[in-house]
Amino acid sequence: MSEKTSLENLPRLFFLPTQHFAFGVEVDEIDLASSVSPRPCFQASRFTVAPGCSSPSESHHVHEMWIVAQGKGQLHYDHREMQIHQDDFVYFEPHKSHQVINDGSTTMVIFSIWWE
Protein backbone atom coordinates (compact mmCIF):
# COMPACT_ATOMS: atom_id res chain seq x y z
CA MET A 1 0.00 0.00 0.00
CA SER A 2 1.47 3.38 -0.98
CA GLU A 3 1.49 6.34 1.37
CA LYS A 4 -0.36 9.45 0.14
CA THR A 5 1.70 12.61 0.01
CA SER A 6 0.16 15.84 1.19
CA LEU A 7 0.88 19.03 -0.77
CA GLU A 8 2.32 20.61 2.35
CA ASN A 9 5.25 18.16 2.12
CA LEU A 10 6.14 19.21 -1.45
CA PRO A 11 8.55 22.05 -2.27
CA ARG A 12 6.56 25.25 -2.82
CA LEU A 13 7.22 27.80 -5.52
CA PHE A 14 6.48 31.48 -5.02
CA PHE A 15 5.83 34.41 -7.32
CA LEU A 16 7.89 37.58 -7.50
CA PRO A 17 5.94 40.86 -7.12
CA THR A 18 3.38 41.41 -9.88
CA GLN A 19 4.54 43.48 -12.85
CA HIS A 20 2.06 45.61 -14.80
CA PHE A 21 3.40 44.84 -18.26
CA ALA A 22 0.85 46.85 -20.29
CA PHE A 23 -2.70 48.13 -19.81
CA GLY A 24 -4.74 45.07 -18.72
CA VAL A 25 -1.68 42.77 -18.64
CA GLU A 26 -0.12 41.56 -15.38
CA VAL A 27 2.87 39.22 -15.10
CA ASP A 28 3.77 37.08 -12.08
CA GLU A 29 7.21 35.53 -12.60
CA ILE A 30 7.93 32.40 -10.58
CA ASP A 31 10.87 32.90 -8.22
CA LEU A 32 12.86 29.84 -9.24
CA ALA A 33 16.20 31.37 -8.19
CA SER A 34 15.27 31.35 -4.49
CA SER A 35 12.86 28.42 -4.52
CA VAL A 36 14.76 25.66 -6.31
CA SER A 37 18.32 24.44 -5.90
CA PRO A 38 20.10 23.96 -8.16
CA ARG A 39 18.42 26.59 -10.31
CA PRO A 40 16.66 25.03 -13.33
CA CYS A 41 17.68 25.84 -16.91
CA PHE A 42 14.35 27.57 -17.61
CA GLN A 43 12.25 30.43 -16.24
CA ALA A 44 8.48 30.59 -15.89
CA SER A 45 5.64 33.00 -15.24
CA ARG A 46 1.88 33.31 -15.17
CA PHE A 47 0.34 36.26 -16.94
CA THR A 48 -3.17 37.57 -17.38
CA VAL A 49 -4.71 39.57 -20.20
CA ALA A 50 -8.01 41.34 -19.48
CA PRO A 51 -10.82 41.27 -22.06
CA GLY A 52 -10.20 43.76 -24.86
CA CYS A 53 -6.50 44.10 -23.96
CA SER A 54 -3.35 42.75 -25.58
CA SER A 55 0.16 41.82 -24.63
CA PRO A 56 2.93 43.88 -26.23
CA SER A 57 4.44 42.36 -29.36
CA GLU A 58 7.71 40.68 -28.34
CA SER A 59 10.68 39.13 -30.09
CA HIS A 60 13.64 37.82 -28.08
CA HIS A 61 16.58 35.42 -28.17
CA VAL A 62 15.00 32.69 -26.01
CA HIS A 63 12.68 29.79 -26.83
CA GLU A 64 9.24 30.20 -25.25
CA MET A 65 6.16 28.07 -24.69
CA TRP A 66 2.70 29.26 -23.59
CA ILE A 67 0.10 27.11 -21.90
CA VAL A 68 -3.35 28.71 -22.03
CA ALA A 69 -5.08 27.94 -18.72
CA GLN A 70 -8.17 30.11 -19.19
CA GLY A 71 -9.82 32.22 -21.86
CA LYS A 72 -9.31 32.68 -25.58
CA GLY A 73 -7.67 35.18 -27.87
CA GLN A 74 -6.10 36.03 -31.18
CA LEU A 75 -2.42 35.05 -31.40
CA HIS A 76 -0.15 37.00 -33.73
CA TYR A 77 2.99 34.94 -34.36
CA ASP A 78 5.63 35.71 -36.98
CA HIS A 79 3.16 37.55 -39.29
CA ARG A 80 0.49 34.83 -38.90
CA GLU A 81 -2.77 35.00 -36.95
CA MET A 82 -4.60 32.16 -35.23
CA GLN A 83 -7.14 31.67 -32.45
CA ILE A 84 -5.89 30.16 -29.18
CA HIS A 85 -7.99 29.03 -26.24
CA GLN A 86 -7.93 27.14 -22.95
CA ASP A 87 -5.76 23.98 -22.98
CA ASP A 88 -3.68 25.10 -26.00
CA PHE A 89 0.11 24.81 -25.90
CA VAL A 90 2.08 27.01 -28.30
CA TYR A 91 5.82 27.30 -28.96
CA PHE A 92 7.72 30.38 -30.16
CA GLU A 93 11.09 30.15 -31.87
CA PRO A 94 13.76 32.70 -30.89
CA HIS A 95 13.55 36.08 -32.65
CA LYS A 96 9.96 35.50 -33.87
CA SER A 97 7.41 38.14 -32.87
CA HIS A 98 4.41 37.08 -30.78
CA GLN A 99 1.45 38.82 -29.17
CA VAL A 100 -1.98 37.83 -27.86
CA ILE A 101 -5.15 39.91 -28.03
CA ASN A 102 -7.92 38.89 -25.67
CA ASP A 103 -11.02 38.97 -27.87
CA GLY A 104 -13.09 37.00 -25.35
CA SER A 105 -15.27 38.06 -22.43
CA THR A 106 -13.13 36.56 -19.64
CA THR A 107 -9.57 37.19 -18.49
CA MET A 108 -6.97 35.04 -20.22
CA VAL A 109 -4.55 33.20 -17.92
CA ILE A 110 -1.38 31.98 -19.63
CA PHE A 111 1.66 30.20 -18.20
CA SER A 112 4.93 30.97 -19.98
CA ILE A 113 8.13 28.91 -19.86
CA TRP A 114 11.31 30.14 -21.57
CA TRP A 115 14.87 28.92 -21.95
CA GLU A 116 18.12 29.63 -23.82
C-alpha positions in Angstrom: 0.0 0.0 0.0 1.5 3.4 -1.0 1.5 6.3 1.4 -0.4 9.4 0.1 1.7 12.6 0.0 0.2 15.8 1.2 0.9 19.0 -0.8 2.3 20.6 2.4 5.3 18.2 2.1 6.1 19.2 -1.5 8.5 22.0 -2.3 6.6 25.3 -2.8 7.2 27.8 -5.5 6.5 31.5 -5.0 5.8 34.4 -7.3 7.9 37.6 -7.5 5.9 40.9 -7.1 3.4 41.4 -9.9 4.5 43.5 -12.9 2.1 45.6 -14.8 3.4 44.8 -18.3 0.8 46.9 -20.3 -2.7 48.1 -19.8 -4.7 45.1 -18.7 -1.7 42.8 -18.6 -0.1 41.6 -15.4 2.9 39.2 -15.1 3.8 37.1 -12.1 7.2 35.5 -12.6 7.9 32.4 -10.6 10.9 32.9 -8.2 12.9 29.8 -9.2 16.2 31.4 -8.2 15.3 31.4 -4.5 12.9 28.4 -4.5 14.8 25.7 -6.3 18.3 24.4 -5.9 20.1 24.0 -8.2 18.4 26.6 -10.3 16.7 25.0 -13.3 17.7 25.8 -16.9 14.4 27.6 -17.6 12.2 30.4 -16.2 8.5 30.6 -15.9 5.6 33.0 -15.2 1.9 33.3 -15.2 0.3 36.3 -16.9 -3.2 37.6 -17.4 -4.7 39.6 -20.2 -8.0 41.3 -19.5 -10.8 41.3 -22.1 -10.2 43.8 -24.9 -6.5 44.1 -24.0 -3.4 42.8 -25.6 0.2 41.8 -24.6 2.9 43.9 -26.2 4.4 42.4 -29.4 7.7 40.7 -28.3 10.7 39.1 -30.1 13.6 37.8 -28.1 16.6 35.4 -28.2 15.0 32.7 -26.0 12.7 29.8 -26.8 9.2 30.2 -25.3 6.2 28.1 -24.7 2.7 29.3 -23.6 0.1 27.1 -21.9 -3.4 28.7 -22.0 -5.1 27.9 -18.7 -8.2 30.1 -19.2 -9.8 32.2 -21.9 -9.3 32.7 -25.6 -7.7 35.2 -27.9 -6.1 36.0 -31.2 -2.4 35.0 -31.4 -0.1 37.0 -33.7 3.0 34.9 -34.4 5.6 35.7 -37.0 3.2 37.6 -39.3 0.5 34.8 -38.9 -2.8 35.0 -37.0 -4.6 32.2 -35.2 -7.1 31.7 -32.4 -5.9 30.2 -29.2 -8.0 29.0 -26.2 -7.9 27.1 -23.0 -5.8 24.0 -23.0 -3.7 25.1 -26.0 0.1 24.8 -25.9 2.1 27.0 -28.3 5.8 27.3 -29.0 7.7 30.4 -30.2 11.1 30.1 -31.9 13.8 32.7 -30.9 13.5 36.1 -32.7 10.0 35.5 -33.9 7.4 38.1 -32.9 4.4 37.1 -30.8 1.4 38.8 -29.2 -2.0 37.8 -27.9 -5.1 39.9 -28.0 -7.9 38.9 -25.7 -11.0 39.0 -27.9 -13.1 37.0 -25.3 -15.3 38.1 -22.4 -13.1 36.6 -19.6 -9.6 37.2 -18.5 -7.0 35.0 -20.2 -4.5 33.2 -17.9 -1.4 32.0 -19.6 1.7 30.2 -18.2 4.9 31.0 -20.0 8.1 28.9 -19.9 11.3 30.1 -21.6 14.9 28.9 -22.0 18.1 29.6 -23.8 
